[in-house]
Amino acid sequence: MFDGTRSIDDKAIAMTYAQLLKQTSGELERFGVPNPEQEAWWILASSTGRENSQLAAELALPVPAAVGKKVAQVVQERRGGKPLVYATGETEFYGLRLKVSPAVLIPRPETEVLAAEILKELDLRAGRNLPFSILDIGTGSGCIALALLSQLPNSFAVATDISKEALFVAAENAGALGLSPRIQFVLGNVLEPIKAEEKFDVIVSNPPYIDSSEMESLDDSVRRFEPNLAIESHRGGTWFHREITRLGAFRLRPEGILAFEVGNRQAKMVARFIKKTGFYAKPQIFYDLFGYERVVLVRKI
Ligand SMILES: C[S@@+](CC[C@H](N)C(=O)[O-])C[C@H]1O[C@@H](n2cnc3c(N)ncnc32)[C@H](O)[C@@H]1O
């Protein structure tokens, strides 16, 4: 019988899920984690590989030792301030369950807006069944490319990153989602690894966009746990956007879409230099869920 005094580790097998849930929530609350009850659910669901509803139906069952151990480990990591997504090693993006490691940026809801706006633009033109070719630059966990492929059943993607470790994570995610046959991963700097003759219908990027001078003002949790390589840029945080705009013009098919996620107060600047190149039509700006200008999307002339 659970007596509430022992640690999760040595009592794991003798506990039910309901008891472990209560204990986990109590521990998280003591560490000052906001929403401890909800987080305890997520940790158990992730550690068991179950959906919340499934877990709810199994609350009276005993917890296997391996699950108890995993939960204890996640709780310890949360105590040290590690973001929940890195502690559990997974997250959800555009309805897909994705593996995440400290080598990749945590996929954000803002980035779902980027994927959604590209899909809307493709819907306006031709519908989702055409075989679009997509280039995702700085793919990280693969979230953008995989979300697009999951909605575009006949499309193909090339996903690049300068981090080999990130590409391993993205490739594992593609495999788990059954999307490997429709995506190719390429290691390299921005557009350098893409052959000159390769042309795309969509070039998308959520590149690093925090200017070096602003790195110090980032949230402590971002600075401590997320990879610098995924965050830091130059020229007011828009170096990657400029480079991809310039070089991407030669890799996009006519009418092709260029779409970026941008940092706060960057959208108008990015739209201005896109326009100035003369290669593109009028850029559109879209807002994220918090009301910030977050996505710039444009069509090649
Ligand atoms: C902001 S993260 C975005 C990751 C993912 N696409 C997302 O939306 O969550 C930027 C990504 O760009 C990659 N990156 C940084 N410098 C790069 C470069 N010079 N060439 C290609 N990728 C780069 C980082 O490794 C990182 O995975």
The ligand as a Gaussian input file, in Angstrom:
#p B3LYP/6-31G(d) Opt

LIG

0 1
 C       14.990000      28.520000     -34.689000
 S       15.589000      26.883000     -34.988000
 C       14.193000      26.226000     -35.852000
 C       14.067000      24.746000     -35.770000
 C       12.762000      24.216000     -36.356000
 N       12.657000      24.507000     -37.765000
 C       11.568000      24.817000     -35.629000
 O       10.843000      25.616000     -36.245000
 O       11.343000      24.492000     -34.450000
 C       16.789000      27.174000     -36.245000
 C       17.510000      25.963000     -36.792000
 O       18.466000      26.420000     -37.751000
 C       19.652000      25.654000     -37.633000
 N       20.778000      26.455000     -38.140000
 C       21.543000      27.361000     -37.492000
 N       22.473000      27.881000     -38.309000
 C       22.290000      27.294000     -39.513000
 C       22.940000      27.417000     -40.775000
 N       23.971000      28.251000     -40.944000
 N       22.505000      26.652000     -41.802000
 C       21.455000      25.787000     -41.634000
 N       20.796000      25.637000     -40.466000
 C       21.209000      26.380000     -39.425000
 C       19.746000      25.344000     -36.154000
 O       20.570000      24.227000     -35.912000
 C       18.292000      25.134000     -35.794000
 O       17.921000      23.787000     -35.894000

